[in-house]
Structures are given as structure tokens and as C-alpha cells.
Amino acid sequence: MELIQKTPDIAACLAADDVIDHEHPLVRETTAMLRSRVADAYSYVDASAYAKAAYEFVRDTIPHSYDSGDARVTWRASDVLARRTGICHAKSHALAALLRAEGIPTALCYQKLDVVHGLVAVRLPGADRWARQDPRGNKPGVDAQFRTDREQLAWPVRPECNELDYPVLFAEPHPAVLQCLKEAVDRPHLSQILPTEL
């Protein structure tokens, strides 16, 4: 599948906003901690090592709220890091913030499963293409990994079940997704209002 940037300017995939608030002190503190685990996040090899460390941090240390039973709904990257909870969309916002804070272009992208599922796409320095990553969190039957040679997402789509990959890469969260996250009073309510398609 060919991934298509909605906004052609790559700088849009480095920007901070209310959701991907990578200038927030907690995001900056987290990036510094992750950066200390790798040598230099600005060369291609080191950018890849930083991106993998950030991915694994979000995937493994921030539980997916459906898996953990946490009823809180988060949507802003800094809140995801502070509260240590979120669904796939929120975790994608947190990962995007951690990567953008280190100058790694990161877009948001989506799959249509039972509901719309959130991912990120990363463009590492020197790479000629975007690589989708799924920070949802692993569990029995789910083994998502940070890979740039091929995708290893939580769920490959099943066309026979009307599932699909949306090819568009967004610099900001899709408005339908963000509205649901902001309006939900808790996670059970969110599960009732999440969009089933974009």
C-alpha cells in the first residue's frame, strides 16, 4: 500500500499542537530519558535506535486502557505520559510527541477494524518511505514490533471482514477520532462512540 501525506510539507509532521504537545515539560523529560539510552538521535542509525526505544517505551510501559480496565480517557500526549493509560489513539499521540520532539517526522494513520484503530507512521532520516508502527501494546495473540523493513502491526487487516488500511497520513489527529476522545466521559462511553470508519 502506498502511504499518502495529506499535507505535503514534511514540517507538518514535526509540529506541536494541543494534542501532540511535544514542548510540554513531561514530554521533554521523557525524551531526555530515552535519549540517554541511545547514543545520538540525529544520525540515521541513532535516530532509528531512539525511535525504537520511544516505541517500546509507549508500547510496553503505558497500558492500553482496554487491557488494563482503566476507565480514564486520555488524548493529549503529555496526559498519556502522566496518567500512564490510553487507547491506541492516545498512545499514538504520545509516541508521535516523543518522536517529533527529537526531530523525527511522525504522522498519524488509521485502520478500519471493528472500530477505527490508531497507528503512527515514521519517516527516519535518510529513509525514502514512511514505516507504520503500532504502539497499542502486546498481549497474547498480539505481537507488534518496531520494524522498518516490513510491517509488524497488532492486527493485519482482513478484507473479508470489511477491514482496511487507510493510506492517508495525517499531521494532526483525524477530527472524528479526536472529538470522540474529548467527549467521552470514560472508557466504556468511548467504546460506544468511537467511529467505525473515517
N, C-alpha and C positions, 0 to 999 in steps of 0.2 A: 504494500500500500504506500502510495506517495503522500507524505505529510505536507500540508499546505499552511503557510503562515497567513493568518487573517490580516495581520498588519505586516507589510513587507519589511519595515525598518526593524532590524535586529535589536536596536536600542530599546524598543518597547518591551522586550523580554528580559531587560535588566532593570526596569523601573520599579520604584517603590510606590505603594499606594496604601489605602486603608486596610486592605486585605493582606497583601504581600508586603508587610511593613518591615522591610529588612534594615531600616535605620533605627529600629527600636533597640534599646539597650540590651534586652534579653536575647534578641536575635544576634546582636554583635558579640555578646558574651559567649553564646553557643558557638558561633563561627570561630572565635578565638580558641576555644577549647578543641574544636575539631581540627583546626589548622595546626595546633600543636602536635597532633597525631601524625601529620604528614609533613614532608619537607617544605615544599614551596607550591602554593596553589596556583601559580601563574604560568608555569611551563606545562606543556601538554601532558606529560606523564604525571606530574604532580597535581594538575587540575583534575585528572581522572581519579587519582588517589583521594583527593579531597571530596570529589563528587560521590565516590563510593562510600567514603566514611560518613558523609552527611546523609546519604540514602539509608545506610544501615542504621544510623542513629534514629532517624524518623521511623523506619520500618520496625525496629526492634525495641526501642525504649519508650515509644508513645503508643499505648494500646489502642487498637481500634475499638471504639465505644460499643459496637455491637458484640464484639467478642468478650469484652470485659464486663458488660452490663451497666456501664456508666451512662446515666441518663442526661448528663450535661451535653450541650451542643456548643461547639466552638467553630469559628470560621476565620478569625484573624490569626495569622501565623504566630504572633507573639503570645496570644491566648492559648493556642495549641501547645506551645512550648511550656508555658507557665502551668497550665492545668493538666498537662500530660494525658490528653484524651482528644479524640476526634474520629470522625468517619473518614472515608477515603478522600473526600474533597478537602476537608480541613487539613489532613496530613499532607496532601499535595501542596496546599498553600504554604505550610511550614517548610517543606522541602524546597519549594521554589524560592522562598525568602533566604534560606541558608545558602543556596547556590548563587542566587543573584547578588547577595552580599559579597561574594568572592569573585564577582565579575563573570560568572558562568551563565550565558543566556539560557533561560528556562521558560518554557511555555506550559500552559495547562491544556490538557486534551481529555477526551472522554470516550467511553464505550457505552453502548446500549445493551444492558443485560436485563434483569427484571426491572431495574431502575437504572438511571444514568450513573455510571461509575467514573470516578475521577482519577486521572493519572497526570504525570508530567512528561514533557519531552525536553531533553538536554542537548545542547549543541556545544560540545567540548572544543577548546581551542585547537585549530588545525583539522578538525573534522569537517567533512563535506556534507554531512547529513545530520538530522535530528535522530535521537535514540530515545524511544519511550521507556519510562520506568514506572513501576507500580509500588509505591511505598505503603500500601494498605496494611501490611502485616501478615506474617505467615501463621499458619495453623495446620492441623492435619488436613492433607489434601490441597494445600496452597503452598507453593514454593517459589515465590517471586524473588528474583535476584537482579542485582545491578549488572547489566551487560550492555556492551556497545557493539558487539559482533553480531548478536541476534537478540530478539526479544525473549524475555522470560517473565511474563506478567503473571498476576494472580490467576486470571482466567482468560484463556484464548476464547474468542467468540465462537459461538455455534450458529452458523447461518440458518440451520434447520430449525432453530428455536427463535428465529427472528432477532438474533443478536447481531450487532455490528460494531465495527470500529469507526468512529467519526474521524475523518482525515484532517480536520481543521485544527490548527494550533492557535490558542488564544493567549494574548499577553495578560489579560485580566480574566477572572472567573466568568463563566457564562452567566448572564443575568438571571436566568431561570433557576440555576443552582444556587446562586448567592442569595436570591430572595427567599428561597425555602430555608436555607441555613439561618438567615436572620430572623425569619418569622417563627421558627419552631420554638415552642415553649420547653420541649425536652425531646430526647431521642425517640421515644415512642411516637410522639406527634410528628417528628421529622420523617419517620418511616412511612407515615400516611400521606405526606405532601411532596416527597421527593419526585422530581419529574421522571417519567418513564421513557421520554425521548426528548431530543433537542429540536 
